[in-house]
Amino acid sequence: MTLVRGFLADTPSDPFRGGVMRTESDGGLLVRDGIITARGGFAVLQQEWPQEPVLDLRGGVVLPGFVDTHVHFPQVRIVGSLGMPLLDWLQQRALPEEARLADAAYANVVATEFVTGLARAGTTSALVFGAHFPDAVSALFEAAERVGLRVTSGLVVSDLVLRDDLLITPELARQESLTLARRWHGHGRLRYAVTPRFSLSCTDAMLASCADVLDAVPGALFTSHVNENPVEIAQVRTRFGTGYVDSYDRHRLVGRHTVLAHNVHADDAELRVLAERGAVVAHCPSSNSGLGSGLFPMRRHLEQGVRVSLGTDVGGGTSFSMLREGLQAFFVQQLLGPAGVPLGATELLWLATAAGADALGLAEVGHLSVGRRFDAVWVRPAPSSPLEVPLRHAESETDAVARVFTLASPMDVAGVWIDGDRVHG
């Protein structure tokens, strides 16, 4: 066993429904075989277990491991390619890079870069938009397994619109997806996600094949994009004769297993469907801002009962840091004025951790409670970090967490643990 000591902060319950942040300035966690078996003041726990080795994480903040619910593995090398709307950015930046992952050796290197970037930023669990090539998807799973991350991902499928080298038939998509799922789904901390690029790039036959795979793989997730850009939305309506959400729902793809990214321009009827089905929307504020997609209407989602989590959307997003993504979410809601949702430290911590764990069905992580796995991030200001002085002078424990979201970067991530094993720092 190990006795962890530090300033602990987490949000075990939804603050949009009355939950509060839980903090302990000199807290303790007893960790046995990767599971938190006791929590309380450090002095009390040490008195009860005086012989246990102590992992001293004072001098910063110990948070639950971050959960990124929308991030693109093949796009790590094009982060920062801004200045274009979504469809132009896809054609000129994202898709040419994604085509390069047909080279298995190239894909292996990118997978290592990607997984390393997640871990260094404190992300311990992620729903990852995979690649269009089976060998590249396997490379991602192999890299995640080496580091120990909890990764859910899958083969990205399309049979329309995209460049020819990224297209696949519905029959082959079904076959290759099932082969990958048999190899990786439920293997250690890895799971499979059925992943059409977006309905704009799929025929009804392709979406039907996605439903077949989802039915055939118990516990698999479904993820894609929805209502991100007005031009894209208009094209979906022209093709399917219906709204974006319905293009998936008509194939039984919207349910509690579903995480759809963006949803910037949803109408009320679509929000009602998402709420009724129990689906999750992954809010990606940096990408929405950088690609000019729009300001996310979080209040309308919450009022309709739609679950919301947070995603970095690298490479449309600007970094792997869920702290930076939380800060951008705060900015967006401020810009919306009365239509926005006030986001404080409690809400941001929830969105970056427990909300994501709930979205991905990871009941074993998300907060630092007894019975949960010890997935944790130690944020301690690096030398000369902008966080150093403000954190030292925080007015309260909640204010300290707010300053972490405002000022911290991956350089301040001093340690990351998954199942009690240190994977970074």
Buried (B, 14 or more C-beta within 10 A) or exposed (E): EBBBBBBBBBBBEBBBEEBEBBBBBEBBBBBEEBBBBBBBEBEEBBEEBEEBEBBEBEEBBBBBBBBBBBBBBBBBBBBEBBEBBBBEBBBEBBBBBBBBBBBEEBBBEBBBEBBBBBBBBBBBBBBBBBBBBBBBBBBBBBBBBEBBBBBBBBBBBBBEBBBEEBBBBBEBBBBBBBEBBEBBBBEEBBBBBBBBBBBBBBBBEBBBBBBBBBEBBEEBBBBBBBBBBBEBBEBBBEBBEEBBBBBBBBBBBBBEBBBBBBBBBBEEEBBBBBBBBBBBBBBBBBBBBBBEBBBBBBBBBBBBEBBBBBBBBBBBBBBBBBBBBBBBBBBBBEEBEEEBBEBBBBBBBBBBBBBBBBBBBBEBBBBBBEEBBBBBBBBBBBEEBBBBEBBEEBEEBBBBBBBBBBBBBBBBBBBBBBBBEEBBB
